[in-house]
Amino acid sequence: MAKNKRGKSLWHLPSRSRGTCPVCGSTRIKLLYVKNTSAGQQLKVCKKCSNASQVRIDAAGQQVG
Ligand SMILES: [Zn+2]
């Protein structure tokens, strides 16, 4: 499989896959990992938060609304 999280392929994505991570609040970071909250919400998080605990994902989901 190709490296989907690196290089030019990211530039096709909206805002080139960059944004603010809802979990850690880092700005202009690459949001490449989709996490599901226990409320059924889908959050895009950064690499650091790809293995954050479910508690932190849920808390971020409630802030986003
Ligand atoms: Zn993060």
PDB file of the backbone (N, CA, C, O) and the ligand in Angstrom, with CONECT records:
HET     ZN  A 101       1
ATOM      1  N   MET A   1       0.826  -1.191   0.000  1.00  0.00           N
ATOM      2  CA  MET A   1       0.000   0.000   0.000  1.00  0.00           C
ATOM      3  C   MET A   1       0.870   1.255   0.000  1.00  0.00           C
ATOM      4  O   MET A   1       1.942   1.275   0.605  1.00  0.00           O
ATOM      5  N   ALA A   2       0.409   2.287  -0.673  1.00  0.00           N
ATOM      6  CA  ALA A   2       1.169   3.540  -0.715  1.00  0.00           C
ATOM      7  C   ALA A   2       1.127   4.224   0.633  1.00  0.00           C
ATOM      8  O   ALA A   2       0.268   3.952   1.471  1.00  0.00           O
ATOM      9  N   LYS A   3       2.072   5.113   0.816  1.00  0.00           N
ATOM     10  CA  LYS A   3       2.075   5.898   2.052  1.00  0.00           C
ATOM     11  C   LYS A   3       1.040   7.016   1.933  1.00  0.00           C
ATOM     12  O   LYS A   3       1.294   8.044   1.305  1.00  0.00           O
ATOM     13  N   ASN A   4      -0.099   6.811   2.525  1.00  0.00           N
ATOM     14  CA  ASN A   4      -1.189   7.769   2.369  1.00  0.00           C
ATOM     15  C   ASN A   4      -1.053   8.981   3.273  1.00  0.00           C
ATOM     16  O   ASN A   4      -1.778   9.962   3.105  1.00  0.00           O
ATOM     17  N   LYS A   5      -0.152   8.929   4.212  1.00  0.00           N
ATOM     18  CA  LYS A   5      -0.059   9.999   5.189  1.00  0.00           C
ATOM     19  C   LYS A   5       1.199  10.848   5.002  1.00  0.00           C
ATOM     20  O   LYS A   5       1.591  11.606   5.888  1.00  0.00           O
ATOM     21  N   ARG A   6       1.816  10.706   3.841  1.00  0.00           N
ATOM     22  CA  ARG A   6       3.036  11.467   3.586  1.00  0.00           C
ATOM     23  C   ARG A   6       3.042  12.013   2.171  1.00  0.00           C
ATOM     24  O   ARG A   6       2.442  11.440   1.261  1.00  0.00           O
ATOM     25  N   GLY A   7       3.728  13.125   2.006  1.00  0.00           N
ATOM     26  CA  GLY A   7       4.081  13.588   0.677  1.00  0.00           C
ATOM     27  C   GLY A   7       2.953  14.245  -0.085  1.00  0.00           C
ATOM     28  O   GLY A   7       1.998  14.754   0.503  1.00  0.00           O
ATOM     29  N   LYS A   8       3.073  14.226  -1.402  1.00  0.00           N
ATOM     30  CA  LYS A   8       2.207  14.991  -2.287  1.00  0.00           C
ATOM     31  C   LYS A   8       0.751  14.567  -2.227  1.00  0.00           C
ATOM     32  O   LYS A   8      -0.143  15.370  -2.493  1.00  0.00           O
ATOM     33  N   SER A   9       0.503  13.303  -1.876  1.00  0.00           N
ATOM     34  CA  SER A   9      -0.887  12.850  -1.883  1.00  0.00           C
ATOM     35  C   SER A   9      -1.731  13.629  -0.887  1.00  0.00           C
ATOM     36  O   SER A   9      -2.951  13.704  -1.031  1.00  0.00           O
ATOM     37  N   LEU A  10      -1.084  14.215   0.130  1.00  0.00           N
ATOM     38  CA  LEU A  10      -1.833  15.001   1.120  1.00  0.00           C
ATOM     39  C   LEU A  10      -2.366  16.287   0.520  1.00  0.00           C
ATOM     40  O   LEU A  10      -3.343  16.845   1.020  1.00  0.00           O
ATOM     41  N   TRP A  11      -1.744  16.761  -0.536  1.00  0.00           N
ATOM     42  CA  TRP A  11      -2.083  18.071  -1.067  1.00  0.00           C
ATOM     43  C   TRP A  11      -3.409  18.049  -1.795  1.00  0.00           C
ATOM     44  O   TRP A  11      -3.950  19.105  -2.122  1.00  0.00           O
ATOM     45  N   HIS A  12      -3.944  16.869  -2.056  1.00  0.00           N
ATOM     46  CA  HIS A  12      -5.265  16.781  -2.679  1.00  0.00           C
ATOM     47  C   HIS A  12      -6.366  16.951  -1.645  1.00  0.00           C
ATOM     48  O   HIS A  12      -7.514  17.217  -2.001  1.00  0.00           O
ATOM     49  N   LEU A  13      -6.037  16.805  -0.399  1.00  0.00           N
ATOM     50  CA  LEU A  13      -7.054  16.837   0.642  1.00  0.00           C
ATOM     51  C   LEU A  13      -7.434  18.287   0.979  1.00  0.00           C
ATOM     52  O   LEU A  13      -6.680  19.212   0.679  1.00  0.00           O
ATOM     53  N   PRO A  14      -8.613  18.482   1.607  1.00  0.00           N
ATOM     54  CA  PRO A  14      -9.017  19.833   1.996  1.00  0.00           C
ATOM     55  C   PRO A  14      -7.993  20.468   2.919  1.00  0.00           C
ATOM     56  O   PRO A  14      -7.516  19.821   3.851  1.00  0.00           O
ATOM     57  N   SER A  15      -7.652  21.714   2.677  1.00  0.00           N
ATOM     58  CA  SER A  15      -6.613  22.468   3.391  1.00  0.00           C
ATOM     59  C   SER A  15      -5.338  21.647   3.566  1.00  0.00           C
ATOM     60  O   SER A  15      -4.625  21.760   4.563  1.00  0.00           O
ATOM     61  N   ARG A  16      -5.087  20.830   2.570  1.00  0.00           N
ATOM     62  CA  ARG A  16      -3.855  20.017   2.550  1.00  0.00           C
ATOM     63  C   ARG A  16      -3.672  19.231   3.828  1.00  0.00           C
ATOM     64  O   ARG A  16      -2.563  19.050   4.332  1.00  0.00           O
ATOM     65  N   SER A  17      -4.817  18.766   4.339  1.00  0.00           N
ATOM     66  CA  SER A  17      -4.858  17.882   5.503  1.00  0.00           C
ATOM     67  C   SER A  17      -4.401  18.558   6.784  1.00  0.00           C
ATOM     68  O   SER A  17      -4.213  17.897   7.805  1.00  0.00           O
ATOM     69  N   ARG A  18      -4.217  19.891   6.735  1.00  0.00           N
ATOM     70  CA  ARG A  18      -3.773  20.572   7.949  1.00  0.00           C
ATOM     71  C   ARG A  18      -4.924  21.297   8.632  1.00  0.00           C
ATOM     72  O   ARG A  18      -5.876  21.733   7.985  1.00  0.00           O
ATOM     73  N   GLY A  19      -4.820  21.415   9.946  1.00  0.00           N
ATOM     74  CA  GLY A  19      -5.841  22.102  10.708  1.00  0.00           C
ATOM     75  C   GLY A  19      -5.444  22.117  12.163  1.00  0.00           C
ATOM     76  O   GLY A  19      -4.285  21.895  12.512  1.00  0.00           O
ATOM     77  N   THR A  20      -6.424  22.384  13.008  1.00  0.00           N
ATOM     78  CA  THR A  20      -6.165  22.389  14.443  1.00  0.00           C
ATOM     79  C   THR A  20      -6.664  21.089  15.040  1.00  0.00           C
ATOM     80  O   THR A  20      -7.819  20.708  14.854  1.00  0.00           O
ATOM     81  N   CYS A  21      -5.796  20.424  15.749  1.00  0.00           N
ATOM     82  CA  CYS A  21      -6.190  19.160  16.357  1.00  0.00           C
ATOM     83  C   CYS A  21      -7.147  19.435  17.515  1.00  0.00           C
ATOM     84  O   CYS A  21      -6.819  20.210  18.412  1.00  0.00           O
ATOM     85  N   PRO A  22      -8.328  18.809  17.507  1.00  0.00           N
ATOM     86  CA  PRO A  22      -9.298  19.071  18.571  1.00  0.00           C
ATOM     87  C   PRO A  22      -8.881  18.497  19.915  1.00  0.00           C
ATOM     88  O   PRO A  22      -9.408  18.898  20.952  1.00  0.00           O
ATOM     89  N   VAL A  23      -7.947  17.570  19.905  1.00  0.00           N
ATOM     90  CA  VAL A  23      -7.578  16.911  21.154  1.00  0.00           C
ATOM     91  C   VAL A  23      -6.470  17.679  21.867  1.00  0.00           C
ATOM     92  O   VAL A  23      -6.604  17.986  23.051  1.00  0.00           O
ATOM     93  N   CYS A  24      -5.380  17.996  21.172  1.00  0.00           N
ATOM     94  CA  CYS A  24      -4.258  18.664  21.824  1.00  0.00           C
ATOM     95  C   CYS A  24      -4.186  20.144  21.493  1.00  0.00           C
ATOM     96  O   CYS A  24      -3.418  20.874  22.120  1.00  0.00           O
ATOM     97  N   GLY A  25      -4.980  20.613  20.509  1.00  0.00           N
ATOM     98  CA  GLY A  25      -5.042  22.034  20.215  1.00  0.00           C
ATOM     99  C   GLY A  25      -3.893  22.553  19.384  1.00  0.00           C
ATOM    100  O   GLY A  25      -3.749  23.765  19.229  1.00  0.00           O
ATOM    101  N   SER A  26      -3.065  21.665  18.843  1.00  0.00           N
ATOM    102  CA  SER A  26      -1.982  22.119  17.982  1.00  0.00           C
ATOM    103  C   SER A  26      -2.549  22.708  16.697  1.00  0.00           C
ATOM    104  O   SER A  26      -3.450  22.130  16.090  1.00  0.00           O
ATOM    105  N   THR A  27      -2.024  23.857  16.282  1.00  0.00           N
ATOM    106  CA  THR A  27      -2.517  24.494  15.069  1.00  0.00           C
ATOM    107  C   THR A  27      -1.648  24.120  13.880  1.00  0.00           C
ATOM    108  O   THR A  27      -0.464  23.819  14.028  1.00  0.00           O
ATOM    109  N   ARG A  28      -2.252  24.144  12.699  1.00  0.00           N
ATOM    110  CA  ARG A  28      -1.572  23.861  11.428  1.00  0.00           C
ATOM    111  C   ARG A  28      -0.837  22.523  11.472  1.00  0.00           C
ATOM    112  O   ARG A  28       0.222  22.355  10.868  1.00  0.00           O
ATOM    113  N   ILE A  29      -1.421  21.588  12.194  1.00  0.00           N
ATOM    114  CA  ILE A  29      -0.823  20.263  12.252  1.00  0.00           C
ATOM    115  C   ILE A  29      -1.590  19.365  11.280  1.00  0.00           C
ATOM    116  O   ILE A  29      -2.741  19.643  10.946  1.00  0.00           O
ATOM    117  N   LYS A  30      -0.959  18.313  10.842  1.00  0.00           N
ATOM    118  CA  LYS A  30      -1.628  17.405   9.912  1.00  0.00           C
ATOM    119  C   LYS A  30      -2.618  16.520  10.671  1.00  0.00           C
ATOM    120  O   LYS A  30      -2.258  15.823  11.619  1.00  0.00           O
ATOM    121  N   LEU A  31      -3.866  16.570  10.228  1.00  0.00           N
ATOM    122  CA  LEU A  31      -4.912  15.764  10.855  1.00  0.00           C
ATOM    123  C   LEU A  31      -5.184  14.557   9.966  1.00  0.00           C
ATOM    124  O   LEU A  31      -5.949  14.633   9.004  1.00  0.00           O
ATOM    125  N   LEU A  32      -4.561  13.476  10.296  1.00  0.00           N
ATOM    126  CA  LEU A  32      -4.577  12.331   9.392  1.00  0.00           C
ATOM    127  C   LEU A  32      -5.291  11.131   9.978  1.00  0.00           C
ATOM    128  O   LEU A  32      -5.483  10.133   9.284  1.00  0.00           O
ATOM    129  N   TYR A  33      -5.680  11.201  11.211  1.00  0.00           N
ATOM    130  CA  TYR A  33      -6.238  10.030  11.867  1.00  0.00           C
ATOM    131  C   TYR A  33      -7.664  10.321  12.324  1.00  0.00           C
ATOM    132  O   TYR A  33      -7.921  11.322  12.994  1.00  0.00           O
ATOM    133  N   VAL A  34      -8.582   9.442  11.955  1.00  0.00           N
ATOM    134  CA  VAL A  34      -9.987   9.610  12.320  1.00  0.00           C
ATOM    135  C   VAL A  34     -10.262   8.792  13.569  1.00  0.00           C
ATOM    136  O   VAL A  34      -9.971   7.598  13.633  1.00  0.00           O
ATOM    137  N   LYS A  35     -10.828   9.466  14.556  1.00  0.00           N
ATOM    138  CA  LYS A  35     -11.181   8.804  15.803  1.00  0.00           C
ATOM    139  C   LYS A  35     -12.679   8.929  16.020  1.00  0.00           C
ATOM    140  O   LYS A  35     -13.263   9.971  15.722  1.00  0.00           O
ATOM    141  N   ASN A  36     -13.302   7.886  16.532  1.00  0.00           N
ATOM    142  CA  ASN A  36     -14.723   7.933  16.836  1.00  0.00           C
ATOM    143  C   ASN A  36     -14.909   8.185  18.325  1.00  0.00           C
ATOM    144  O   ASN A  36     -14.326   7.501  19.166  1.00  0.00           O
ATOM    145  N   THR A  37     -15.741   9.187  18.635  1.00  0.00           N
ATOM    146  CA  THR A  37     -16.098   9.388  20.030  1.00  0.00           C
ATOM    147  C   THR A  37     -17.188   8.389  20.401  1.00  0.00           C
ATOM    148  O   THR A  37     -17.809   7.769  19.538  1.00  0.00           O
ATOM    149  N   SER A  38     -17.402   8.251  21.699  1.00  0.00           N
ATOM    150  CA  SER A  38     -18.450   7.319  22.115  1.00  0.00           C
ATOM    151  C   SER A  38     -19.830   7.862  21.772  1.00  0.00           C
ATOM    152  O   SER A  38     -20.814   7.124  21.839  1.00  0.00           O
ATOM    153  N   ALA A  39     -19.923   9.165  21.399  1.00  0.00           N
ATOM    154  CA  ALA A  39     -21.187   9.732  20.939  1.00  0.00           C
ATOM    155  C   ALA A  39     -21.401   9.471  19.443  1.00  0.00           C
ATOM    156  O   ALA A  39     -22.405   9.906  18.878  1.00  0.00           O
ATOM    157  N   GLY A  40     -20.474   8.772  18.807  1.00  0.00           N
ATOM    158  CA  GLY A  40     -20.625   8.454  17.398  1.00  0.00           C
ATOM    159  C   GLY A  40     -20.088   9.518  16.467  1.00  0.00           C
ATOM    160  O   GLY A  40     -20.289   9.451  15.254  1.00  0.00           O
ATOM    161  N   GLN A  41     -19.404  10.499  17.029  1.00  0.00           N
ATOM    162  CA  GLN A  41     -18.824  11.573  16.245  1.00  0.00           C
ATOM    163  C   GLN A  41     -17.498  11.128  15.647  1.00  0.00           C
ATOM    164  O   GLN A  41     -16.789  10.315  16.239  1.00  0.00           O
ATOM    165  N   GLN A  42     -17.162  11.658  14.479  1.00  0.00           N
ATOM    166  CA  GLN A  42     -15.860  11.364  13.906  1.00  0.00           C
ATOM    167  C   GLN A  42     -14.982  12.595  14.025  1.00  0.00           C
ATOM    168  O   GLN A  42     -15.343  13.671  13.547  1.00  0.00           O
ATOM    169  N   LEU A  43     -13.832  12.438  14.661  1.00  0.00           N
ATOM    170  CA  LEU A  43     -12.897  13.541  14.831  1.00  0.00           C
ATOM    171  C   LEU A  43     -11.616  13.222  14.086  1.00  0.00           C
ATOM    172  O   LEU A  43     -11.129  12.092  14.110  1.00  0.00           O
ATOM    173  N   LYS A  44     -11.071  14.248  13.415  1.00  0.00           N
ATOM    174  CA  LYS A  44      -9.764  14.075  12.793  1.00  0.00           C
ATOM    175  C   LYS A  44      -8.722  14.610  13.753  1.00  0.00           C
ATOM    176  O   LYS A  44      -8.783  15.766  14.174  1.00  0.00           O
ATOM    177  N   VAL A  45      -7.781  13.775  14.089  1.00  0.00           N
ATOM    178  CA  VAL A  45      -6.778  14.153  15.071  1.00  0.00           C
ATOM    179  C   VAL A  45      -5.389  14.001  14.462  1.00  0.00           C
ATOM    180  O   VAL A  45      -5.219  13.389  13.408  1.00  0.00           O
ATOM    181  N   CYS A  46      -4.395  14.574  15.152  1.00  0.00           N
ATOM    182  CA  CYS A  46      -3.020  14.515  14.667  1.00  0.00           C
ATOM    183  C   CYS A  46      -2.391  13.178  15.061  1.00  0.00           C
ATOM    184  O   CYS A  46      -2.993  12.339  15.730  1.00  0.00           O
ATOM    185  N   LYS A  47      -1.158  13.031  14.611  1.00  0.00           N
ATOM    186  CA  LYS A  47      -0.468  11.773  14.861  1.00  0.00           C
ATOM    187  C   LYS A  47      -0.269  11.532  16.351  1.00  0.00           C
ATOM    188  O   LYS A  47      -0.417  10.413  16.843  1.00  0.00           O
ATOM    189  N   LYS A  48       0.071  12.614  17.062  1.00  0.00           N
ATOM    190  CA  LYS A  48       0.285  12.478  18.504  1.00  0.00           C
ATOM    191  C   LYS A  48      -0.948  11.926  19.196  1.00  0.00           C
ATOM    192  O   LYS A  48      -0.853  11.142  20.140  1.00  0.00           O
ATOM    193  N   CYS A  49      -2.129  12.357  18.701  1.00  0.00           N
ATOM    194  CA  CYS A  49      -3.370  11.984  19.369  1.00  0.00           C
ATOM    195  C   CYS A  49      -3.993  10.735  18.759  1.00  0.00           C
ATOM    196  O   CYS A  49      -5.081  10.323  19.161  1.00  0.00           O
ATOM    197  N   SER A  50      -3.312  10.132  17.797  1.00  0.00           N
ATOM    198  CA  SER A  50      -3.874   8.936  17.189  1.00  0.00           C
ATOM    199  C   SER A  50      -3.965   7.801  18.183  1.00  0.00           C
ATOM    200  O   SER A  50      -4.765   6.882  18.014  1.00  0.00           O
ATOM    201  N   ASN A  51      -3.137   7.862  19.233  1.00  0.00           N
ATOM    202  CA  ASN A  51      -3.249   6.839  20.265  1.00  0.00           C
ATOM    203  C   ASN A  51      -3.568   7.452  21.629  1.00  0.00           C
ATOM    204  O   ASN A  51      -3.191   6.923  22.675  1.00  0.00           O
ATOM    205  N   ALA A  52      -4.282   8.596  21.582  1.00  0.00           N
ATOM    206  CA  ALA A  52      -4.759   9.185  22.837  1.00  0.00           C
ATOM    207  C   ALA A  52      -5.888   8.317  23.393  1.00  0.00           C
ATOM    208  O   ALA A  52      -6.529   7.554  22.671  1.00  0.00           O
ATOM    209  N   SER A  53      -6.106   8.457  24.686  1.00  0.00           N
ATOM    210  CA  SER A  53      -7.137   7.630  25.309  1.00  0.00           C
ATOM    211  C   SER A  53      -8.526   8.083  24.869  1.00  0.00           C
ATOM    212  O   SER A  53      -8.716   9.233  24.472  1.00  0.00           O
ATOM    213  N   GLN A  54      -9.485   7.181  24.941  1.00  0.00           N
ATOM    214  CA  GLN A  54     -10.850   7.465  24.526  1.00  0.00           C
ATOM    215  C   GLN A  54     -11.449   8.622  25.324  1.00  0.00           C
ATOM    216  O   GLN A  54     -12.308   9.350  24.826  1.00  0.00           O
ATOM    217  N   VAL A  55     -10.990   8.786  26.566  1.00  0.00           N
ATOM    218  CA  VAL A  55     -11.493   9.882  27.407  1.00  0.00           C
ATOM    219  C   VAL A  55     -11.165  11.229  26.774  1.00  0.00           C
ATOM    220  O   VAL A  55     -12.000  12.132  26.740  1.00  0.00           O
ATOM    221  N   ARG A  56      -9.937  11.351  26.274  1.00  0.00           N
ATOM    222  CA  ARG A  56      -9.530  12.626  25.660  1.00  0.00           C
ATOM    223  C   ARG A  56     -10.271  12.853  24.340  1.00  0.00           C
ATOM    224  O   ARG A  56     -10.609  13.990  24.009  1.00  0.00           O
ATOM    225  N   ILE A  57     -10.520  11.796  23.598  1.00  0.00           N
ATOM    226  CA  ILE A  57     -11.261  11.930  22.343  1.00  0.00           C
ATOM    227  C   ILE A  57     -12.683  12.399  22.623  1.00  0.00           C
ATOM    228  O   ILE A  57     -13.200  13.290  21.950  1.00  0.00           O
ATOM    229  N   ASP A  58     -13.303  11.791  23.622  1.00  0.00           N
ATOM    230  CA  ASP A  58     -14.662  12.168  23.972  1.00  0.00           C
ATOM    231  C   ASP A  58     -14.737  13.622  24.440  1.00  0.00           C
ATOM    232  O   ASP A  58     -15.660  14.351  24.078  1.00  0.00           O
ATOM    233  N   ALA A  59     -13.750  14.038  25.253  1.00  0.00           N
ATOM    234  CA  ALA A  59     -13.736  15.417  25.756  1.00  0.00           C
ATOM    235  C   ALA A  59     -13.606  16.404  24.601  1.00  0.00           C
ATOM    236  O   ALA A  59     -14.276  17.436  24.590  1.00  0.00           O
ATOM    237  N   ALA A  60     -12.759  16.099  23.643  1.00  0.00           N
ATOM    238  CA  ALA A  60     -12.586  16.970  22.492  1.00  0.00           C
ATOM    239  C   ALA A  60     -13.860  17.005  21.656  1.00  0.00           C
ATOM    240  O   ALA A  60     -14.222  18.059  21.133  1.00  0.00           O
ATOM    241  N   GLY A  61     -14.524  15.904  21.527  1.00  0.00           N
ATOM    242  CA  GLY A  61     -15.753  15.847  20.761  1.00  0.00           C
ATOM    243  C   GLY A  61     -16.852  16.689  21.367  1.00  0.00           C
ATOM    244  O   GLY A  61     -17.655  17.284  20.648  1.00  0.00           O
ATOM    245  N   GLN A  62     -16.890  16.743  22.687  1.00  0.00           N
ATOM    246  CA  GLN A  62     -17.916  17.558  23.336  1.00  0.00           C
ATOM    247  C   GLN A  62     -17.632  19.036  23.140  1.00  0.00           C
ATOM    248  O   GLN A  62     -18.562  19.833  23.021  1.00  0.00           O
ATOM    249  N   GLN A  63     -16.344  19.419  23.105  1.00  0.00           N
ATOM    250  CA  GLN A  63     -16.008  20.824  22.881  1.00  0.00           C
ATOM    251  C   GLN A  63     -16.350  21.274  21.470  1.00  0.00           C
ATOM    252  O   GLN A  63     -16.821  22.391  21.256  1.00  0.00           O
ATOM    253  N   VAL A  64     -16.104  20.384  20.509  1.00  0.00           N
ATOM    254  CA  VAL A  64     -16.414  20.707  19.117  1.00  0.00           C
ATOM    255  C   VAL A  64     -17.912  20.815  18.929  1.00  0.00           C
ATOM    256  O   VAL A  64     -18.398  21.616  18.131  1.00  0.00           O
ATOM    257  N   GLY A  65     -18.632  20.005  19.668  1.00  0.00           N
ATOM    258  CA  GLY A  65     -20.086  20.084  19.613  1.00  0.00           C
ATOM    259  C   GLY A  65     -20.639  18.967  18.812  1.00  0.00           C
ATOM    260  O   GLY A  65     -21.855  18.865  18.652  1.00  0.00           O
TER     261      GLY A  65
HETATM  262 ZN    ZN A 101      -3.466  16.238  18.576  1.00  0.00          ZN2+
END
